[in-house]
Amino acid sequence: MNVSALRKVLGAAPEGEWIVTVPRQGYRFNAAVEVGDVATDARVASPGEQPLTRDGLPQVPSADAVHAVPRRTVAFVIGGLAALAATVGGWRWLRRPETRKFSSVAVLPFAVDVPQSAYLADGIVESVIDGLTRITELRVAPRASAFRFKDAAANPSAAGRALDASAIVTGRLSRAGDVFTLRVELVDVGRDAQVWSAAYEVALAELPALESRVTHDVAGVLRGSLAGAYNAQPMPAPTPNAEAYQAYLEGRYLWSQRSGPSLQGAIAQFRRAIELDPRFALAHAALADAHTSLGYLGYVAPSATFPVARPYALKALELDPTLAQPHAALAYIKFYFDWDWQGAGAEFTRAIELNPNDPVSHQWYAVYLLASGRPDRGFREVQAAHRLDPLSLAINTDIGFHHYYNGRYVEAVSQLQSVLAMRSDFLLALLWLARALLEQGKYDAALAETAAAEQKTREWSVLVAARGFTYGKAGMIKDAEAVLQEMEALSKQRFVTSYGVALVHAGLGQSDEAFRWLDRAFDERSHWLVWLRLDPRWKGLHGDARFAALISRMRYPA
């Protein structure tokens, strides 16, 4: 049995070939297939096919019936293809999509047969999400929201409704030795019905090409309603090196956890990926992201992280100028470390131009606009991010963050409480809720929220400083002084931001000490200084000439 023999039996097709070659995958039968019950001969028409009577005859003759393939021939072909599969490696079976228009899609986390494959499955999902966001007319649920439904495989339509998606992509990755099998399905949320499925079987060396293949095929199902917005050719694999690709995926898996040790582990994996393939653009961009995350979260001194990230972002752009991620990383560096306000704005704008459907770029740009003195535009931008990702805990928290820095404390408290209703231990929501309550003079409530945050992440200097400042404002002098000692001891083990130490002194009304530590924060390029003129906790220093001088040194936009 061979393909040429099958094509001879089938004869000429109305369009193209009955059996088409799928590059590097095998073959696919390119026609509607009737599904029959062997016992009763009941037949189900494929989508778009003429309905049949009980006798198996068309109810109404049509031109399509002229080109119908005889059922015995179809059975012969399917049997032949099954036999062919025994001798042709890497084949794939596809169920042809039903005619349906989808305006939005969510890719749920793929299931795995063994936990050791989780980082591979998650990485493939992230890549498919990133690829689909390039389709301008399609709204794609971002990773942060989709990954909240990690165990939703039993009821994908319910997850789709929660994500406001008209279609859901699910999958399962299994491994046998060096061979991976990925089964992917597309579910119509409105009808709670599977409309497309595919199985991919690839060797370990072919893993880098798998994500672009899946993205291409899923997008192909959607392209009928997105004419002109979809490139019919699969994107090239991010790297030809399978080992480098695995290291990159493991690094992204660690990066998403955001703890100090996990970020250091991610950096090690990204470096390994680059050593294996120096032209791996995404690995360079990811390494920049990991270093900026270390600096922003305060695990490492800014001078030891942001400058290290810069060359990796630049190298990523040199290798692939179409990537949005390195532009966002450069914007982060220019904003938080260089205090290059104009340059940061240009990089954020470019990142959004390259990928307008990425909610995180809109979210970060909104933060930049707020700090640079454009609060109304910043709030519109965070609302745009929210429209793209309405279930994102971080974006919903940032809405409260914008209310806070605009002095709308009642609205901030309400918004942040709504975030905590979605997830009661979300760290950033607890942090900003405590600060909003503090500005309302509710010191006990603020301390309670800070304590809840510290249960989540102990010895984070940002939270320790917040607790110390609140003690000082509440008149709990001995407790505030104890926090200063706590921060001094902590600084012997890890980086402690001088901005935080200055805050505790400000809470105690110790202006001279507060300015001494603020000067040190300036020298260490503390990224918290971008909020100096908006942070209400510095109100007690506003009348001092030294505060005006420090504001001038920050060179804020007019």
Secondary structure by P-SEA (a helix, b strand, c coil): ccaaaaaaaaccccccccccccccbbbbbcbbbbbbcccccbbbbcccccccccccccccccccccccccaaaaaaaaaaaaaaaacccbbbbbcccccccccbbbbcbbbbccccaaaaaaaaaaaaaaaaaccccccccccccccccccccccaaaaaaaacccbbbbbbbbbcccbbbbbbbbbccccccccccbbbbbccccccaaaaaaaaaaaaaacccccccccccccccccccaaaaaaaaaaaaaaaaccaaaaaaaaaaaaaaaaacccaaaaaaaaaaaaaaaaaacccccccccccaaaaaaaaaaaccccaaaaaaaaaaaaccccaaaaaaaaaaaaaaaccccaaaaaaaaaaaaaaccaaaaaaaaaaaaaaccccaaaaaaaaaaaaaacaaaaaaaaaaaaaaaccccaaaaaaaaaaaaaacaaaaaaaaaaaaaaaccccaaaaaaaaaaaaaacaaaaaaaaaaaaaaaaacbbbbaaaaaaaaaaacaaaaaaaaaaaaaaaccccccccccccccccccccaaaaaaaaaacccc
